Amino acid sequence: MKLSGKVALVTGASSGIGRASAIALAKEGADIALNYLTMPESAETAKKEIEALGRKCLLYQVDLVDQAAVETMVSDAVNKLGKIDTLVSSAVFSDREMFHVADMKGFHKTIDVTMWGAFHTLRACTNQMLKKGNGGNVVIVSSPHAVVPYPSCMAYNMAKAGLDMMAKTAAIELIKHNIRVNIVYPGWTDTPGERKFFAEDTLQKAGSFLPMGRLAQPEEIARGVVFLSDPDSAYITGSLLTIDGGGMLPWWSKRGTGDF
């Protein structure tokens, strides 16, 4: 219960890593402001699960591209829960096509949600943290896409690279205010969002080729989010935590045996 008395805003929290992070933070004692846009039933279920732990949970169905709506959401959460100690930025959107034939509506939306949505939330939460004057903590869920140019993912690659620089710049600007900003790189994770691009059997087969022999589970990524949110991690800022089961190691490292 290291987060007892803390309040966390988690974006993109109706499924996947965001949902798992919200529940993991609640298990450590935090009250939760849970943001989502799609999958409302899953958001309601997460709320019930968090409340069953004895924590407060507010739901906000807000499109993070709308800066004014984001600022209203953050202000309302502070009014009702008293403060925001931690922001976990996990909301994303992704369309995948080769850039030269990509539907530009999806291309722009990928960047708008994934990068600008994160910025709007970071800005609004930072200003509330500064008003309270008690410091704070931000965890940006980025991706190896920020450094690996995966084909057909140009918009997502661009957005995640932008997130990394956003987080590092915020870390250095906010350090004097005792607001920490860190980045998490999840490996390939078994989430509902992956079903947009891959069939179930394809995902399972792909997982078998990873160094760990499987995809990550959202709860495994959430453990890293909790670690970075822990007050005992007070000396960690501007850092990158990779939780990918060795996925960014050289391809011949599979299972640590050199088998091909």
Steps between C-alpha positions, in 0.01 A plus 500: 500500500783739416261728309245537777360852492620559144287581195584382148356599164541221246416560133395237251394290798202302376726224368854372468793660679301803615232287665755271663695801627192662653413181689862441608525855638171453684631179657784708642252743654445773240165650409452505123371742237452264206495650151375313195329560168402156374395174671272661763389164641859409579550841664197439721630157595840648588327762716316229692821305547680808633214588734494143629855566620369786713627770267312787337468495122367765263432428133570756229402424141711770341673530163852615590536680166259762642728711719215692666325174589823362647547807717139473620551131582816567701343793685194294586712209625698735724180657636349160583810306609700788641809478279684299237827349618566273204422511129529183298473587130400185314240604242585427137351466156670332207427446133755299306566554131805578288538877529485575127152350470375561855157643568599840633203518736628194686860620474416831666275337760783265601726797574223714650392240756833337574718810522280808534255323731789411729628858488161649584469272802857556615456877479170504688622267775829684537321830558284340769807346665674837498197664663504245781876535540550143624691361203370217287575209277441433130539171316485518121426167333706525183626218279801349324330655194668821615840363400425210260358605160236230464358510145135596447510683836649835406240713681521288814881495486502879467254547785691273738832667416334832578375362833852407603635848439194654663554292814873571521449872449227506765725309739774761482256793515308362798778353711529817709131463585546142624289366214654185355442389139599155376437280198397136471570294188267200493592211275240337279207472741186288482232769491164546323663766282725242336190323362448798272802388299551130568289186521518301824705216353744751345556665838566171673737387227683833503537481877674166471782665303573761765797437735262417789289284274178698560341842496502713814188526713371852585541428871873447446535847351287645779753379757753735344251787516446434871877482558554842342204642696630371833629779731803277557591571134540869579848522343385368162408759239564539129555125483384227266381165635483226236268207576519291186616150595822555309320602184755768412794265541670365183285245321741215566449539875175302492459315830859591582633194319593633159256258332376616162 
